[in-house]
């Protein structure tokens, strides 16, 4: 595999991973809202499903921690890019140039 091909793949994959984490957070937030809304609108006990909500909140926290770790991976890949290619900037979305960047 050539360096330009590796750069392209890494740019694509890091961007997709970051977007997937954001999407998971959005979907979990929607689920959290739906759970509380269903409980309230059905006149259920105010603590019904409390354990599920706590677990969902822990899941959201884990996603946030994963996002922080992914940001560190991104930073580390920028350092690799600087070593290999002499470039340490992320291209704007849609302007990825495989000959000049290793990661976005």
C-alpha positions as CSV (number, residue, x, y, z in Angstrom):
1,X,0.0,0.0,0.0
2,X,1.3,3.4,-0.9
3,X,1.4,6.3,1.6
4,X,-1.2,8.3,-0.4
5,X,-3.6,5.3,-0.2
6,X,-3.0,4.8,3.5
7,X,-3.6,8.6,4.0
8,X,-6.9,8.4,2.2
9,X,-8.1,5.4,4.2
10,X,-7.1,6.9,7.5
11,X,-8.8,10.2,6.7
12,X,-12.0,8.3,5.8
13,X,-11.9,6.0,8.7
14,X,-11.2,8.5,11.5
15,X,-14.0,10.8,10.1
16,X,-16.4,7.9,10.0
17,X,-15.6,6.8,13.5
18,X,-16.1,10.4,14.8
19,X,-19.4,10.7,13.0
20,X,-20.5,7.3,14.3
21,X,-19.9,8.3,17.9
22,X,-21.8,11.5,17.4
23,X,-24.7,9.5,15.8
24,X,-24.7,7.0,18.7
25,X,-24.9,9.9,21.2
26,X,-27.8,11.5,19.3
27,X,-29.7,8.2,19.2
28,X,-29.1,7.4,22.8
29,X,-30.3,10.9,23.8
30,X,-33.5,10.3,21.8
31,X,-34.0,7.0,23.6
32,X,-33.5,8.7,26.9
33,X,-36.1,11.3,26.0
34,X,-38.5,8.7,24.8
35,X,-38.2,6.6,28.0
36,X,-38.9,9.6,30.3
37,X,-41.7,10.9,28.0
38,X,-43.4,7.5,27.9
39,X,-43.2,7.2,31.7
40,X,-44.6,10.6,32.2
41,X,-47.3,10.4,29.5
42,X,-48.6,7.0,30.5
43,X,-49.0,8.1,34.1
44,X,-46.5,5.5,35.3
45,X,-44.7,5.6,38.6
46,X,-42.0,8.3,38.5
47,X,-39.3,5.8,39.2
48,X,-40.5,3.1,36.8
49,X,-37.6,2.2,34.5
50,X,-35.1,4.1,36.7
51,X,-32.5,1.3,36.4
52,X,-32.7,1.3,32.6
53,X,-32.2,5.1,32.6
54,X,-29.2,4.8,34.9
55,X,-27.7,2.1,32.5
56,X,-28.4,4.3,29.5
57,X,-26.7,7.3,31.2
58,X,-23.7,5.1,31.9
59,X,-23.7,4.0,28.2
60,X,-23.8,7.7,27.2
61,X,-20.9,8.4,29.5
62,X,-18.9,5.5,28.0
63,X,-19.5,7.0,24.5
64,X,-18.3,10.4,25.7
65,X,-15.1,8.8,27.1
66,X,-14.7,6.9,23.8
67,X,-15.0,10.2,22.0
68,X,-12.2,11.6,24.2
69,X,-10.0,8.6,23.4
70,X,-10.8,8.9,19.7
71,X,-9.7,12.6,19.8
72,X,-6.4,11.4,21.3
73,X,-6.0,8.9,18.5
74,X,-6.7,11.7,16.0
75,X,-4.0,13.8,17.6
76,X,-1.5,10.9,17.6
77,X,-2.2,10.3,13.9
78,X,-1.5,13.9,13.2
79,X,1.9,13.4,14.8
80,X,2.5,10.4,12.6
81,X,1.5,12.4,9.6
82,X,3.9,15.2,10.6
83,X,6.8,12.6,10.8
84,X,5.9,10.8,7.6
85,X,4.7,13.7,5.4
86,X,5.8,16.9,7.1
87,X,2.2,18.1,7.3
88,X,0.3,18.4,10.6
89,X,-3.0,20.0,9.6
90,X,-6.4,18.5,9.0
91,X,-8.1,19.2,5.7
92,X,-11.6,20.6,5.7
93,X,-14.3,18.0,4.9
94,X,-14.6,17.3,1.2
95,X,-11.1,18.6,0.5
96,X,-9.0,15.5,1.4
97,X,-5.9,15.3,-0.7
98,X,-4.3,11.9,-0.3
99,X,-0.8,13.1,-1.3
100,X,-0.6,15.7,1.5
101,X,-2.5,14.4,4.5
102,X,-2.5,11.3,6.7
103,X,-5.6,12.0,8.8
104,X,-8.4,14.5,8.9
